[in-house]
Amino acid sequence: MEHPGRQPDEDAAGLRWLFVDLNAFFASVEQQQNPDWRGRPVIVRPVESEYSGAIAASYESKAFGVRTGMQVAEARRLCPGLIVAEARPDLYVQIHKQIMAEIDRHVPVWKVGSIDECSCQLIGPERREANAVALARRIQAGILENVGECLRSSIGLAPSRFLAKTACGMKKPAGLTILRAHELPGAILHLPLSQYPGVGSRMRERLAAAGVTDTAGLWNMTAKEARAVWNSIEGERIWRGLHGFDSEPTPEKPPASISHSHVLAQAMRNPDKARAVARRLMVKCGARLRRMGLTGAGISLHLDMGPKGTKRGWDTTGLTRAVAPTQDTFALLAALDDLWRRVEPELEAGRLSYVGVGVHGLKARDAFEADLFDIGPDQGGDAPSLRLSQALDALNKRYGKDTVSIGPKAGLPDYIGAKIAFTRIPDEADFYE
């Protein structure tokens, strides 16, 4: 959306960033879609299993001690009357886009960080505190009024994007927190290191080894010391962000691989059904390769087998193999079948819990034309024609997902492979491949 008249201009308040976080997003969307669930405890799970982990928990459920990642069975024990919803990723993406459009009505969205957050750069009069606060309130009200009354958001205002995101997490739900340049570091000294984006558990261990255990210690480091602890420029970026300075954005790199995975429901935990899931996931990888104009030069298969009354604990198996550069689904499936045959003797019915497949060694298909001419990807070997894979894409796009499928679909989950990672928002096409 165009925003004419926004001219760069400094302001003494130092509020250069506005960060929006959607509170308990998936659970809130389910409450929005189901009026009877409003005000009641709700969690969202990725697959129909009591042993899957909640991917979202409403604030009503959190009051009982339910948390994201908790097994469904444990959540039910803690919270009588808990409503358990099956994830609907396509719906969440649709609502996400509506919310981003609403925010963009008020201020341009600078970057979408994940399905439930975005950042906006403030310029000119927007940087004055009164104006920034009014803008934040308009955004919160606009989402509630124009997208959904259950879709609460928290907003952070700060001199740097890093601090604005930090501020977002300081008051939930529906909070508005301001971190002012002249109040640093006092305004953040009470925060634990876990409150800061990019400071995970492993990094906190490394910081502790360097004698840094709290915000004061992090603040008092030099940029050079932070870079040494992180062992990368990321440490310096975090140091700059903490001190209210912006860093140059990290250049986006083309993907080195694509992957899809699925946590298996109890009924799918035998080798034959798990293989069908793996093949369906690889079909999705092939469709994504073609949509992105890429080829892959290798594939991977990852399997987890959970405990089944034995002392073996959890087993993890990962295999890879090279393939001739391809974006042909049939070539990818043939390679996957080869990996499956190699691992099949190790599989035990009832213990399989997770299947993941991937394609790596990605390269633009057009990049081969200058040096390979008529012997490009998918031209040699015994794989079926790429045109057949493309025809399947066209039919499924026009008439709906799995109008034409490769192999039986019976029993496979509707949303297989179409899930939302916190670092990647699926394209709508993902739900039709």
C-alpha positions as CSV (number, residue, x, y, z in Angstrom):
1,M,0.0,0.0,0.0
2,E,1.3,3.5,-0.9
3,H,1.9,5.9,2.0
4,P,2.6,9.3,0.4
5,G,4.0,12.1,2.4
6,R,6.1,10.0,4.8
7,Q,9.4,11.9,4.8
8,P,12.5,10.9,6.9
9,D,12.9,13.1,10.0
10,E,14.6,12.6,13.3
11,D,12.9,13.2,16.6
12,A,14.3,13.4,20.1
13,A,12.1,10.6,21.4
14,G,14.3,8.1,19.5
15,L,11.3,5.8,18.7
16,R,12.3,4.5,15.3
17,W,10.6,1.1,15.4
18,L,7.2,-0.4,16.0
19,F,6.9,-4.1,16.5
20,V,3.6,-6.1,16.5
21,D,3.2,-9.5,18.1
22,L,-0.1,-11.4,17.7
23,N,-1.0,-12.9,21.1
24,A,-1.6,-16.7,21.2
25,F,-2.2,-16.4,17.4
26,F,-3.4,-19.9,16.4
27,A,-5.6,-20.4,19.5
28,S,-7.0,-16.9,19.0
29,V,-7.9,-17.6,15.4
30,E,-9.7,-20.8,16.5
31,Q,-11.7,-18.7,19.1
32,Q,-12.5,-16.2,16.5
33,Q,-13.8,-18.9,14.2
34,N,-15.8,-20.7,16.9
35,P,-17.7,-18.2,19.1
36,D,-18.6,-20.8,21.6
37,W,-14.9,-21.2,22.4
38,R,-14.4,-17.5,23.3
39,G,-13.3,-17.1,26.9
40,R,-12.6,-20.8,27.3
41,P,-9.3,-22.7,27.4
42,V,-8.1,-23.8,23.9
43,I,-5.0,-25.4,22.6
44,V,-4.1,-26.2,19.0
45,R,-2.2,-29.4,18.1
46,P,-0.6,-30.3,14.8
47,V,-1.8,-33.9,14.6
48,E,-4.6,-36.0,16.2
49,S,-2.6,-37.6,18.9
50,E,-2.7,-37.2,22.7
51,Y,1.1,-37.3,22.6
52,S,1.6,-34.5,20.2
53,G,2.7,-31.1,21.6
54,A,0.5,-28.0,21.7
55,I,1.6,-25.5,19.1
56,A,-0.5,-22.8,20.7
57,A,-2.4,-22.2,23.9
58,S,-5.0,-19.6,24.7
59,Y,-4.5,-17.3,27.7
60,E,-7.5,-19.0,29.4
61,S,-5.6,-22.4,29.2
62,K,-2.3,-20.8,30.3
63,A,-4.1,-19.8,33.6
64,F,-4.2,-23.5,34.3
65,G,-0.5,-24.0,33.7
66,V,-0.8,-25.2,30.1
67,R,2.1,-24.1,27.9
68,T,3.1,-24.3,24.2
69,G,4.9,-27.6,23.6
70,M,3.1,-29.5,26.4
71,Q,1.7,-32.9,25.5
72,V,-2.0,-32.9,24.9
73,A,-2.6,-35.6,27.5
74,E,-0.8,-33.5,30.2
75,A,-2.7,-30.3,29.1
76,R,-6.0,-32.2,29.6
77,R,-4.9,-33.3,33.1
78,L,-4.1,-29.7,34.1
79,C,-7.1,-28.1,32.5
80,P,-10.5,-29.7,32.8
81,G,-12.8,-28.7,30.0
82,L,-9.9,-28.0,27.7
83,I,-10.8,-27.6,24.0
84,V,-8.3,-29.2,21.7
85,A,-8.4,-27.9,18.1
86,E,-6.7,-29.5,15.1
87,A,-4.3,-27.1,13.3
88,R,-5.6,-25.4,10.2
89,P,-2.5,-23.8,8.6
90,D,-4.3,-22.5,5.5
91,L,-6.7,-20.6,7.7
92,Y,-3.9,-19.1,9.8
93,V,-2.1,-17.9,6.7
94,Q,-5.3,-16.3,5.4
95,I,-5.9,-14.5,8.7
96,H,-2.2,-13.5,8.8
97,K,-2.5,-11.8,5.4
98,Q,-5.6,-9.9,6.5
99,I,-3.8,-8.7,9.6
100,M,-0.7,-7.6,7.6
101,A,-3.0,-5.7,5.2
102,E,-4.7,-4.0,8.2
103,I,-1.4,-2.9,9.7
104,D,-0.3,-1.6,6.3
105,R,-3.3,0.7,6.2
106,H,-1.7,2.6,9.1
107,V,2.1,2.2,8.5
108,P,4.1,0.2,6.0
109,V,5.1,-3.2,7.1
110,W,8.9,-3.3,6.9
111,K,9.4,-6.9,7.6
112,V,7.3,-10.0,8.4
113,G,9.3,-12.0,10.8
114,S,6.9,-14.9,11.2
115,I,3.3,-15.8,11.0
116,D,2.5,-13.9,14.2
117,E,4.8,-10.9,14.1
118,C,6.1,-8.0,12.0
119,S,8.1,-4.8,12.3
120,C,7.4,-1.3,11.0
121,Q,10.0,1.5,10.6
122,L,8.8,4.9,11.9
123,I,9.8,8.1,10.2
124,G,9.1,11.8,10.5
125,P,6.3,12.8,12.9
126,E,5.6,9.1,13.6
127,R,8.7,9.1,15.8
128,R,7.2,11.6,18.3
129,E,6.1,9.6,21.3
130,A,2.4,10.8,21.3
131,N,2.1,10.0,17.6
132,A,3.8,6.6,17.9
133,V,1.5,5.6,20.8
134,A,-1.6,6.8,18.8
135,L,-0.4,4.8,15.8
136,A,0.0,1.7,17.9
137,R,-3.4,2.0,19.4
138,R,-5.0,2.5,15.9
139,I,-3.3,-0.7,14.8
140,Q,-4.5,-2.7,17.8
141,A,-8.0,-1.4,17.4
142,G,-8.0,-1.9,13.6
143,I,-7.1,-5.5,13.9
144,L,-9.9,-6.1,16.5
145,E,-12.5,-4.2,14.5
146,N,-11.6,-5.2,10.9
147,V,-10.1,-8.7,11.2
148,G,-11.4,-10.3,14.4
149,E,-12.4,-9.3,18.0
150,C,-10.4,-12.2,19.4
151,L,-7.1,-11.2,17.7
152,R,-5.3,-9.3,20.3
153,S,-1.8,-7.9,19.7
154,S,1.0,-6.5,21.8
155,I,3.1,-3.7,20.4
156,G,6.6,-2.5,21.3
157,L,8.1,1.0,20.5
158,A,11.8,1.5,20.8
159,P,14.9,3.0,19.1
160,S,16.0,-0.3,17.5
161,R,14.1,-3.2,16.0
162,F,15.7,-5.5,18.5
163,L,14.5,-3.5,21.5
164,A,11.0,-3.0,19.9
165,K,10.7,-6.8,19.7
166,T,11.9,-7.1,23.3
167,A,9.4,-4.6,24.4
168,C,6.6,-6.5,22.7
169,G,7.2,-9.4,25.0
170,M,7.1,-7.4,28.2
171,K,3.3,-6.9,28.4
172,K,0.9,-9.5,27.1
173,P,-1.8,-9.8,26.0
174,A,-2.8,-6.6,24.3
175,G,0.1,-4.6,25.8
176,L,1.9,-1.5,24.6
177,T,5.4,-1.0,25.9
178,I,7.8,1.8,25.2
179,L,11.6,1.6,25.6
180,R,13.1,5.1,25.4
181,A,16.7,5.8,24.5
182,H,17.4,8.0,27.4
183,E,16.0,5.4,29.9
184,L,18.5,2.7,28.8
185,P,19.7,0.5,30.3
186,G,17.6,1.2,33.4
187,A,14.4,0.2,31.7
188,I,15.6,-3.2,30.8
189,L,18.0,-4.2,33.7
190,H,15.3,-6.3,35.3
191,L,14.8,-8.5,32.2
192,P,16.3,-12.0,32.2
193,L,18.6,-12.8,29.3
194,S,15.9,-15.3,28.0
195,Q,13.7,-12.3,27.3
196,Y,15.9,-11.1,24.4
197,P,15.5,-12.4,20.8
198,G,18.4,-14.4,19.6
199,V,19.6,-15.3,23.1
200,G,18.5,-18.9,23.4
201,S,19.5,-21.5,26.0
202,R,22.8,-22.5,24.4
203,M,23.8,-18.9,23.9
204,R,23.0,-18.2,27.6
205,E,25.4,-21.1,28.5
206,R,28.1,-19.5,26.4
207,L,27.5,-16.1,27.9
208,A,27.6,-17.6,31.4
209,A,31.0,-19.2,30.6
210,A,32.1,-15.6,29.7
211,G,30.8,-14.3,33.0
212,V,27.6,-12.8,31.7
213,T,24.5,-13.9,33.5
214,D,22.2,-10.8,33.4
215,T,21.3,-7.8,31.4
216,A,23.8,-5.6,33.1
217,G,26.6,-7.9,32.1
218,L,25.3,-8.1,28.5
219,W,25.0,-4.3,28.4
220,N,28.6,-3.8,29.7
221,M,30.2,-6.0,27.1
222,T,31.9,-4.4,24.1
223,A,30.7,-5.1,20.6
224,K,34.0,-7.0,20.0
225,E,33.4,-9.1,23.1
226,A,29.8,-9.9,22.0
227,R,31.0,-10.9,18.6
228,A,33.6,-13.2,20.2
229,V,31.0,-14.9,22.4
230,W,28.6,-15.5,19.5
231,N,31.5,-16.4,17.3
232,S,29.8,-14.4,14.5
233,I,28.8,-10.9,13.5
234,E,25.4,-11.7,15.0
235,G,26.8,-10.9,18.5
236,E,27.7,-7.4,17.3
237,R,24.2,-7.0,15.8
238,I,22.6,-8.0,19.1
239,W,24.9,-5.6,21.0
240,R,24.0,-2.7,18.7
241,G,20.3,-3.5,19.0
242,L,20.5,-3.7,22.8
243,H,22.1,-0.3,22.9
244,G,19.4,1.2,20.6
245,F,21.4,1.2,17.4
246,D,20.2,-0.3,14.1
247,S,22.4,-2.7,12.2
248,E,22.5,-3.3,8.5
249,P,20.0,-6.0,7.5
250,T,21.4,-9.4,7.0
251,P,21.4,-10.2,3.3
252,E,18.9,-12.9,2.4
253,K,20.5,-16.0,1.0
254,P,18.8,-18.3,-1.5
255,P,17.6,-21.5,0.1
256,A,20.2,-24.3,0.3
257,S,17.5,-26.9,0.9
258,I,13.7,-27.5,1.3
259,S,12.1,-30.0,3.6
260,H,8.8,-31.2,4.9
261,S,8.0,-33.3,8.0
262,H,5.1,-34.8,9.8
263,V,4.5,-36.1,13.4
264,L,2.7,-39.4,12.9
265,A,-0.7,-40.1,14.6
266,Q,-0.9,-43.4,16.4
267,A,-2.8,-45.0,13.5
268,M,0.0,-44.1,11.1
269,R,2.9,-45.6,13.1
270,N,3.7,-48.6,11.0
271,P,6.3,-48.8,8.2
272,D,3.8,-49.0,5.3
273,K,1.8,-46.0,6.4
274,A,4.9,-44.1,7.3
275,R,6.3,-44.7,3.9
276,A,3.1,-43.4,2.3
277,V,3.5,-40.2,4.4
278,A,7.2,-39.9,3.4
279,R,6.2,-40.2,-0.3
280,R,3.5,-37.6,0.0
281,L,6.0,-35.2,1.6
282,M,8.4,-35.8,-1.2
283,V,5.7,-35.1,-3.8
284,K,5.2,-31.8,-2.0
285,C,9.0,-31.1,-2.2
286,G,8.9,-31.7,-6.0
287,A,6.0,-29.4,-6.5
288,R,7.8,-26.7,-4.5
289,L,11.0,-27.1,-6.6
290,R,9.1,-26.6,-9.8
291,R,7.2,-23.6,-8.4
292,M,10.5,-22.0,-7.3
293,G,12.3,-22.8,-10.5
294,L,14.9,-24.9,-8.7
295,T,16.5,-28.3,-9.0
296,G,17.9,-30.5,-6.2
297,A,21.1,-32.6,-6.3
298,G,20.4,-34.8,-3.2
299,I,17.6,-36.0,-0.9
300,S,17.4,-36.9,2.8
301,L,15.1,-39.1,4.9
302,H,14.8,-38.6,8.7
303,L,12.8,-41.0,11.0
304,D,12.3,-40.9,14.7
305,M,11.2,-44.0,16.6
306,G,9.9,-43.3,20.1
307,P,10.1,-45.6,23.2
308,K,7.9,-48.6,23.3
309,G,8.4,-50.2,26.7
310,T,12.1,-50.8,26.0
311,K,15.4,-49.4,27.4
312,R,16.4,-48.3,23.9
313,G,14.8,-44.8,24.3
314,W,14.4,-42.7,21.2
315,D,16.1,-43.8,18.0
316,T,16.8,-41.4,15.2
317,T,17.7,-42.4,11.7
318,G,18.9,-40.1,9.0
319,L,20.0,-41.0,5.5
320,T,21.0,-39.0,2.4
321,R,21.8,-39.8,-1.2
322,A,22.8,-37.9,-4.3
323,V,20.6,-37.6,-7.3
324,A,21.2,-36.1,-10.8
325,P,20.0,-32.5,-10.6
326,T,16.2,-32.7,-10.9
327,Q,12.8,-31.2,-10.1
328,D,10.9,-34.3,-11.3
329,T,8.7,-35.8,-8.7
330,F,9.1,-39.3,-10.0
331,A,12.9,-39.1,-9.9
332,L,12.7,-37.9,-6.3
333,L,10.4,-40.7,-5.3
334,A,12.6,-43.3,-6.9
335,A,15.5,-42.0,-4.8
336,L,13.3,-41.9,-1.7
337,D,12.3,-45.5,-2.3
338,D,15.9,-46.5,-2.4
339,L,16.6,-44.9,1.0
340,W,13.5,-46.5,2.4
341,R,14.6,-50.0,1.4
342,R,17.9,-49.4,3.1
343,V,16.3,-48.4,6.4
344,E,13.2,-50.6,6.4
345,P,14.8,-53.6,8.2
346,E,15.4,-51.3,11.3
347,L,11.8,-50.1,11.5
348,E,9.4,-51.4,14.2
349,A,5.6,-51.0,14.0
350,G,4.3,-48.8,16.7
351,R,7.6,-47.0,17.4
352,L,7.7,-44.7,14.3
353,S,6.7,-41.2,15.5
354,Y,8.1,-38.7,12.9
355,V,8.9,-38.7,9.2
356,G,10.9,-35.9,7.5
357,V,12.2,-35.6,3.9
358,G,14.3,-33.0,2.2
359,V,15.9,-31.9,-1.0
360,H,19.3,-30.2,-0.9
361,G,21.9,-28.9,-3.3
362,L,19.4,-26.5,-4.8
363,K,20.3,-24.6,-7.9
364,A,18.2,-22.5,-10.3
365,R,17.0,-24.7,-13.2
366,D,17.8,-21.9,-15.7
367,A,21.5,-21.9,-14.5
368,F,22.0,-25.2,-16.4
369,E,20.9,-24.0,-19.8
370,A,24.1,-22.0,-20.7
371,D,26.4,-25.0,-20.3
372,L,24.3,-28.1,-20.7
373,F,22.0,-27.1,-23.5
374,D,19.8,-30.0,-24.4
375,I,21.2,-32.3,-21.7
376,G,19.9,-30.4,-18.7
377,P,18.2,-31.6,-15.6
378,D,15.6,-34.3,-16.1
379,Q,16.7,-34.8,-19.7
380,G,18.8,-37.9,-19.0
381,G,18.2,-41.1,-17.0
382,D,15.1,-43.2,-16.8
383,A,12.9,-40.8,-14.9
384,P,9.5,-40.1,-16.4
385,S,9.2,-36.8,-18.2
386,L,9.2,-33.6,-16.3
387,R,6.1,-32.6,-18.3
388,L,4.1,-35.2,-16.5
389,S,5.0,-33.7,-13.1
390,Q,4.1,-30.3,-14.5
391,A,0.8,-31.6,-15.7
392,L,0.0,-32.9,-12.2
393,D,0.8,-29.4,-10.8
394,A,-1.6,-27.8,-13.3
395,L,-4.5,-30.2,-12.5
396,N,-4.1,-30.0,-8.8
397,K,-3.9,-26.2,-8.9
398,R,-7.1,-25.9,-11.0
399,Y,-9.2,-28.6,-9.4
400,G,-7.8,-28.8,-5.8
401,K,-5.1,-30.6,-4.0
402,D,-4.7,-34.4,-4.7
403,T,-7.2,-34.3,-7.6
404,V,-4.5,-36.4,-9.1
405,S,-2.2,-38.1,-6.7
406,I,0.8,-40.4,-7.0
407,G,0.0,-43.6,-5.0
408,P,-3.0,-44.1,-2.6
409,K,-4.1,-41.1,-0.5
410,A,-6.5,-43.0,1.8
411,G,-5.7,-42.3,5.4
412,L,-3.2,-39.5,4.8
413,P,-3.9,-36.3,6.9
414,D,-5.3,-33.4,4.9
415,Y,-2.6,-30.9,6.1
416,I,0.3,-33.2,5.6
417,G,3.4,-31.2,5.0
418,A,1.5,-27.9,5.0
419,K,2.6,-26.5,8.3
420,I,3.8,-23.2,9.6
421,A,7.3,-22.8,11.0
422,F,8.0,-19.7,13.0
423,T,10.7,-18.7,10.5
424,R,8.7,-19.4,7.3
425,I,5.2,-18.5,6.3
426,P,3.9,-20.9,3.7
427,D,2.7,-19.5,0.3
428,E,-1.0,-20.3,-0.3
429,A,0.2,-22.7,-3.1
430,D,1.7,-24.9,-0.3
431,F,-1.8,-26.0,0.7
432,Y,-2.6,-27.1,-2.8
433,E,0.5,-29.1,-3.6
